[in-house]
């Protein structure tokens, strides 16, 4: 028995018209291709309560990690900032720096969101 392949020569060219392959995700009008599995619906739908539970669980784990971080970094360090100086624990200092970074990000992000909303509102007024 012989098989066609690179060692036995080129494979024969397909005959007939090329198969039409749908492009994009399947819709109600275009069913999924025969070889692909049907889309699986989740057994239980996602709810707001479930989403909140996941968020609270994640926040609790993050809080636990933060407590462990603060307990392990209790060494006192000297801080100098614009001529001011003081002593505080390393963990508290790093926590303050992280919170300041988050607040800066929130302020800048909020300003950008307000700017985009204003732009969209102006475009919608011009189109009326």
C-alpha positions in Angstrom: 0.0 0.0 0.0 1.4 3.4 -0.9 0.5 6.8 0.5 0.7 10.1 -1.2 2.9 12.6 0.5 6.2 14.4 0.2 8.2 11.2 -0.2 6.0 9.7 -2.9 5.3 12.9 -4.9 2.9 15.7 -4.7 -0.6 15.2 -3.5 -3.3 15.3 -6.2 -5.1 18.6 -6.7 -8.6 18.8 -5.4 -11.3 18.6 -8.0 -14.5 20.6 -8.2 -15.3 24.0 -6.8 -13.6 25.2 -3.6 -15.7 24.9 -0.4 -17.2 28.0 0.9 -15.9 28.7 4.4 -17.8 31.3 6.4 -15.8 34.2 7.8 -16.5 35.5 11.3 -18.4 34.0 14.2 -21.4 31.8 13.5 -24.8 33.6 13.7 -28.4 32.5 13.4 -28.1 32.7 9.6 -24.7 31.0 9.4 -24.5 27.8 11.5 -21.1 26.7 12.9 -19.0 24.5 10.6 -19.7 20.8 10.7 -16.5 19.9 12.5 -16.7 22.5 15.2 -18.6 21.9 18.5 -21.8 23.8 19.3 -21.4 26.8 21.6 -21.8 25.8 25.2 -24.2 27.8 27.3 -23.2 28.1 31.0 -25.1 25.8 33.3 -25.8 28.6 35.7 -26.1 32.2 34.5 -23.8 34.9 35.9 -25.6 37.1 38.5 -24.7 40.3 40.2 -24.6 38.6 43.5 -22.1 36.1 42.2 -20.0 38.9 40.8 -20.1 40.8 44.1 -19.1 37.6 46.0 -16.1 37.1 43.7 -15.1 40.8 44.2 -15.4 40.7 48.0 -13.5 37.4 48.1 -10.7 38.9 46.0 -10.7 42.1 48.2 -10.5 39.9 51.4 -7.5 38.0 50.0 -5.8 41.2 49.0 -6.5 42.6 52.5 -5.0 39.5 54.1 -1.9 39.8 51.9 -1.6 43.5 52.9 -1.8 42.6 56.6 1.0 40.0 56.2 3.1 42.6 54.2 2.7 45.2 57.0 3.5 42.8 59.8 6.7 41.6 57.9 7.9 45.1 57.2 7.9 46.8 60.6 11.5 48.1 60.5 11.6 51.9 61.1 13.1 54.0 58.3 13.9 57.7 58.1 12.0 59.7 55.4 13.1 63.0 54.0 10.8 64.9 51.6 11.2 68.5 50.6 13.1 69.4 53.8 10.7 67.5 56.1 12.0 64.5 57.8 10.5 61.8 60.0 10.6 58.1 61.0 7.9 55.6 60.1 7.7 51.8 59.4 8.7 50.7 56.0 5.4 48.8 55.4 3.3 51.9 56.2 5.5 54.1 54.0 5.1 51.7 51.1 1.4 51.5 51.7 1.1 55.3 51.6 3.1 55.4 48.3 0.8 52.7 46.7 -2.4 54.5 47.8 -1.0 57.8 46.5 -0.3 56.1 43.1 -3.8 54.7 42.9 -5.4 58.0 43.7 -3.3 59.8 41.1 -4.3 57.2 38.5 -8.0 57.6 39.5 -7.8 61.4 39.2 -6.2 61.3 35.8 -8.5 58.5 34.5 -11.6 60.4 35.7 -10.4 63.6 33.9 -10.0 61.6 30.7 -13.4 60.0 31.0 -15.0 63.4 31.6 -13.2 64.8 28.6 -14.5 61.9 26.4 -18.0 62.3 27.6 -17.9 66.1 26.9 -16.6 65.4 23.4 -19.4 62.8 22.7 -22.1 65.2 24.1 -20.9 68.0 21.7 -20.9 65.7 18.7 -24.4 64.5 19.5 -25.6 68.1 19.8 -24.1 68.9 16.4 -25.8 66.0 14.7 -29.3 67.0 15.9 
